[in-house]
Amino acid sequence: MPNNNKNSTLAGYAFLASLLFIPSSIQAAGFDIWIYSLDYDDTSQQWSLGEAKAVTERDGYDNQPSFSPDSQNLLFTSDRIDAQNDIYQYRLTDGTLSQLTFTPKQSEYSPQAFTNGTDSYQLKYVVEQGVPHQSVWQQTSNSPRKRAINSYIPTGYFASDERLGTLIWARYAYSLYFEPKGETADERHFVVENVGRSIHAIPNDQAFSYLHKQLDGDRVIKRFSPQDNSHSLLITLASSASEDYAWSQNNWLLNIDSGYLRGWNSASKQQADWQILSPIPAPSEHYLNASRIAVSPDSKHLAVVWQRK
């Protein structure tokens, strides 16, 4: 829903992009993805974390994991060919790795999969070096890709709800804009500024979540409803915690803080703060810390990105 009260402008984004662009091979290095088995007990309302398995284990950029709607595949960004980033798919059942995009002059980031009513799924991702510069595109199976949003706002990250539209994290602006389904987002669709990269469609809701960085240094996760343009506090992140978080389908928020997987049940009126779910140490001495995480729709797997030393 448009917001006309923000005296912000999108003019000059393309110019900023040309000034601030750094080759992907320099920006992106030294990340691996590991998958952990995950289980939730409905009776005790407790999570348990199983053994870790490497999806990638190499020098290079393997990052931005997300699961397919059927929980059978993990999608991620990887710089395996000529330092360009393409989208890859890792099949959980047999470890098969498939390349989904082949673009020697462009890079793709932030893959997300959505159901499309068939046996396959629709893939959305951010294209860098494209026209318009850095926007969201979509493709199904082997069909040619097409734009997934109408806006020309340079997009770093996004979250989509097929019923509502797309929440856009504007690159270089650290601000959110919302493009309602069938419309074109511009400066009238400004949502909020000082936002971190972790934005999500909230399961079982018609709203989004985002990490809001406060002037006093606090970081809080908030809920944004496009239907009434409202914002509400969900929970605060500790200063020691990773800025990345993920939702499970049963509406738990998961986050990694100081070597522990922590969780918050957003539906529980008794749980006001994060609780420790399990230790989650680095897989080996070759890693520094965890960053992005993703939970499979069936809540059976947790993907964690670990930064290499």
LOVEX-163072 format. One record per residue (C-alpha): residue in one letter; x, y, z negated. Coordinates in steps of 0.1 Angstrom, whole numbers, plus 5000, padded with zeros to 4 digits. Layout:
REM LOVEX-163072
AXYZ
...
REM end
This chain:
REM LOVEX-163072
M500050005000
P501650335010
N503150564984
N503250924995
N504751064963
K508350974970
N510451244986
S512750995002
T513850955037
L515050675059
A516750905084
G520450835088
Y520350465078
A521750365111
F524550615107
L525350485072
A525250125086
S527950215111
L530150385085
L529750115058
F529749805078
I532549565068
P533249255088
S531648945073
S534948765071
I536249035047
Q533049065026
A532248695023
A534748445010
G535048194983
F531648054974
D530247704972
I526847554966
W526147274942
I522847094936
Y521746964902
S518846724895
L516146894875
D513246764855
Y510346924836
D508346744809
D504746884808
T504146744773
S507146894756
Q507447184781
Q511147114782
W513547114812
S516546874816
L519446924839
G521146634856
E524446574874
A525846814900
K526646734936
A528546954960
V526747064991
T529847255002
E533347244988
R535747455009
D537347795013
G534848015029
Y531348165024
D528547925016
N525748124999
Q522148234997
P520447894992
S516747834994
F514647514997
S512247415024
P508547395014
D508747015012
S511747024989
Q513646795013
N516147045027
L518347325015
L518947625037
F522047845033
T524348095050
S527747975061
D530748125080
R532047815097
I532647935132
D534648245142
A533948415108
Q530248475119
N527548365095
D524948115107
I522047935090
Y522647575080
Q520347305067
Y521447035042
R519146735039
L518946615003
T518146255011
D521346175030
G523546485029
T523146555066
L524246895076
S522647075106
Q523347415122
L520047605128
T521347925143
F524047965170
T524948335175
P528648405181
K528148785182
Q525648815153
S525348695117
E522348555099
Y521648585062
S519048515035
P517248215051
Q513748135038
A511347865050
F507547885051
T504847635060
N503247685094
G500547415093
T502647155112
D505246905104
S507947165109
Y508447495091
Q508847855100
L512348005093
K512848365084
Y516248535080
V518148865082
V520048935114
E523049155112
Q524549345143
G521149305160
V518749555175
P517249705154
H520249695131
Q519849445103
S516149335103
V514149025095
W513548765122
Q511648435124
Q511848115144
T510047785145
S511747465157
N513647545189
S511447835200
P513148175206
R513248395175
K511148705172
R510848985147
A509248905114
I508649265103
N507849585123
S509949825102
Y513249965113
I514549995077
P517949825076
T517149515055
G519549345031
Y517149105014
F513449035016
A510548845000
S507448745019
D503948655009
E502048545040
R498848685026
L500149025017
G503249125037
T506949165031
L508949335003
I512149485018
W515349565000
A516849855019
R520549805025
Y522650095012
A519650254995
Y519149984968
S515450064970
L512349854978
Y509749925005
F506649715011
E505349635046
P501749525044
K500749255068
G500149405102
E501549745094
T504949905098
A506950015067
D508450355066
E509250615039
R505550625030
H505850265018
F508550334992
V508150114961
V511050174937
E514750254935
N517750114916
V516849754924
G519149454924
R519249194952
S517148934935
I513548984948
H510848704950
A507248634957
I505848514924
P504348164926
N500548134920
D500148514921
Q499748784947
A502648984935
F506449014937
S509249034911
Y512349244912
L515349334891
H515149694880
K518349864868
Q517650114841
L519550444835
D520650324801
G522250014817
D519549764808
R518349534835
V514649424835
I512649194857
K509349354867
R506249244886
F505049454915
S501449424928
P501049574963
Q497249554959
D497149824933
N500749954935
S501349864899
H504549774881
S504749584848
L507549454827
L508149074826
I511449024807
T514849184801
L518149024812
A521049014788
S524049224797
S526048894800
A523548724823
S523848684861
E521648934880
D520248644900
Y517248454889
A514648214904
W511048104899
S509847754896
Q506347664909
N505047634873
N505947994867
W509147964848
L511948214854
L515448054854
N518748234850
I522348154841
D524048334812
S527448254796
G527547894807
Y523947814799
L520847764821
R518147974804
G514447984810
W511348184803
N507848064806
S505948364820
A502548194813
S503348134776
K502148394750
Q504348224724
Q507648254742
A508748614742
D512348574752
W514748344771
Q515448004757
I518447784763
L517547494786
S520947324792
P524647394793
I525747444829
P529547464830
A531547534862
P531847214883
S535647224881
E538547444872
H538447584907
Y535347804900
L534848124881
N531148184876
A527648124889
S525648364909
R522548294931
I520248004921
A517247844937
V514647594924
S513047344948
P509147374951
D508847024934
S511047144905
K513346844910
H516447034922
L518347334912
A520847494937
V523647704922
V526247914940
W529647914923
Q532348164931
R535748004938
K538948124922
REM end
